Each structure stands twice: as C-alpha cells, then as structure tokens.
C-alpha cells in the first residue's frame, strides 16, 4: 500500500498518515511541523517524517519498511509533499 497522507473532515484530527494497512492520526500541530520540513532534501525529509510521526519503535519500523519498499523515493517524497500542502 505504501505511505500517504489522507485528509479528514474533522478538526481534532484533520489528517491521517496511512502506512501500509494502518492509519496514524495527525494533530494540527504535527501537520504544521511536517509542513516546516517539506522543503528539506528528500532523504532528510523522510528521516524527519519518521522521527516526528513515529511515536514509538513499532511505528518507526513500520514507516521505514514502507519507505524502503518504495521503488522511487523521489516520487514518494513528491506525492507526500503535494498532499501535505493541502492538509
């Protein structure tokens, strides 16, 4: 399935980060924090994404595994950044 952002209509959790079969609720403050790192170099962006969203070792490992499965990391980052703009 990969890794992607999914916008939600609610104010408490306005978005999820979908990682494989799992969804991680993102608070507005976290979304703002992720938008601040969006202009970073691709590998650094992915590393910071994992460190900011991966609240525990299990989440970090799950995110890293999905990122590693991606055949084209530049395309993955492009999609994540574009979706992140609209959250």
C-alpha positions as a Markdown table, in Angstrom:
| # | Residue | x | y | z |
|---|---|---|---|---|
| 1 | Unk | 0.0 | 0.0 | 0.0 |
| 2 | Unk | 2.8 | 2.4 | 0.7 |
| 3 | Unk | 2.8 | 5.6 | 2.7 |
| 4 | Unk | 0.5 | 8.6 | 2.1 |
| 5 | Unk | -1.4 | 11.4 | 3.7 |
| 6 | Unk | -5.2 | 11.3 | 3.9 |
| 7 | Unk | -7.2 | 14.4 | 4.6 |
| 8 | Unk | -10.2 | 14.1 | 7.1 |
| 9 | Unk | -13.1 | 16.4 | 7.7 |
| 10 | Unk | -12.7 | 16.6 | 11.4 |
| 11 | Unk | -11.0 | 19.4 | 13.4 |
| 12 | Unk | -9.4 | 17.2 | 16.1 |
| 13 | Unk | -7.5 | 15.0 | 13.7 |
| 14 | Unk | -7.6 | 16.7 | 10.3 |
| 15 | Unk | -5.5 | 14.0 | 8.6 |
| 16 | Unk | -4.0 | 10.5 | 8.8 |
| 17 | Unk | -0.7 | 9.2 | 7.7 |
| 18 | Unk | -1.6 | 5.9 | 6.1 |
| 19 | Unk | 1.3 | 3.4 | 6.4 |
| 20 | Unk | 0.5 | 0.1 | 4.8 |
| 21 | Unk | -2.7 | -1.1 | 6.4 |
| 22 | Unk | -2.5 | 1.3 | 9.3 |
| 23 | Unk | -3.6 | 4.9 | 9.8 |
| 24 | Unk | -1.8 | 7.3 | 12.2 |
| 25 | Unk | -3.9 | 10.3 | 13.4 |
| 26 | Unk | -2.1 | 13.6 | 12.9 |
| 27 | Unk | -2.8 | 16.5 | 15.2 |
| 28 | Unk | -2.9 | 20.0 | 13.7 |
| 29 | Unk | 0.4 | 20.9 | 15.4 |
| 30 | Unk | 2.1 | 17.9 | 13.9 |
| 31 | Unk | 0.9 | 18.8 | 10.5 |
| 32 | Unk | 2.3 | 22.3 | 10.9 |
| 33 | Unk | 5.6 | 20.7 | 12.0 |
| 34 | Unk | 5.6 | 18.5 | 8.9 |
| 35 | Unk | 4.9 | 21.4 | 6.6 |
| 36 | Unk | 8.0 | 23.1 | 8.0 |
| 37 | Unk | 10.3 | 20.3 | 6.9 |
| 38 | Unk | 8.7 | 19.8 | 3.5 |
| 39 | Unk | 11.4 | 21.8 | 1.7 |
| 40 | Unk | 14.2 | 19.6 | 3.1 |
| 41 | Unk | 16.3 | 17.3 | 0.8 |
| 42 | Unk | 14.4 | 14.1 | 0.1 |
| 43 | Unk | 16.3 | 11.7 | 2.4 |
| 44 | Unk | 16.3 | 14.2 | 5.2 |
| 45 | Unk | 12.5 | 14.8 | 4.7 |
| 46 | Unk | 11.8 | 11.1 | 5.0 |
| 47 | Unk | 14.0 | 10.7 | 8.1 |
| 48 | Unk | 12.4 | 13.7 | 9.8 |
| 49 | Unk | 8.9 | 12.5 | 8.8 |
| 50 | Unk | 9.7 | 9.1 | 10.5 |
| 51 | Unk | 11.1 | 10.8 | 13.6 |
| 52 | Unk | 8.2 | 13.2 | 14.0 |
| 53 | Unk | 5.3 | 10.8 | 13.3 |
| 54 | Unk | 6.9 | 7.6 | 14.6 |
| 55 | Unk | 6.0 | 8.0 | 18.3 |
| 56 | Unk | 7.3 | 4.5 | 19.2 |
| 57 | Unk | 9.7 | 2.0 | 17.8 |
| 58 | Unk | 6.9 | -0.1 | 16.2 |
| 59 | Unk | 5.6 | 2.9 | 14.2 |
| 60 | Unk | 9.1 | 4.0 | 13.2 |
| 61 | Unk | 10.0 | 0.5 | 11.9 |
| 62 | Unk | 6.7 | 0.2 | 10.1 |
| 63 | Unk | 7.2 | 3.6 | 8.4 |
| 64 | Unk | 10.8 | 2.8 | 7.5 |
| 65 | Unk | 9.8 | -0.6 | 6.0 |
| 66 | Unk | 7.1 | 1.1 | 3.8 |
| 67 | Unk | 9.6 | 3.7 | 2.6 |
| 68 | Unk | 12.2 | 1.0 | 1.9 |
| 69 | Unk | 9.6 | -0.8 | -0.3 |
| 70 | Unk | 9.2 | 2.3 | -2.5 |
| 71 | Unk | 10.9 | 1.9 | -5.8 |
| 72 | Unk | 11.2 | 5.6 | -6.4 |
| 73 | Unk | 11.8 | 7.6 | -3.3 |
| 74 | Unk | 11.8 | 10.9 | -5.2 |
| 75 | Unk | 8.3 | 10.2 | -6.5 |
| 76 | Unk | 7.2 | 9.2 | -3.0 |
| 77 | Unk | 8.5 | 12.4 | -1.5 |
| 78 | Unk | 6.9 | 14.5 | -4.3 |
| 79 | Unk | 3.5 | 12.9 | -3.6 |
| 80 | Unk | 3.8 | 13.3 | 0.2 |
| 81 | Unk | 4.8 | 17.0 | -0.2 |
| 82 | Unk | 2.0 | 17.8 | -2.6 |
| 83 | Unk | -0.6 | 16.1 | -0.4 |
| 84 | Unk | 0.9 | 17.8 | 2.7 |
| 85 | Unk | 0.3 | 21.2 | 1.2 |
| 86 | Unk | -3.4 | 20.6 | 1.1 |
| 87 | Unk | -3.8 | 19.4 | 4.7 |
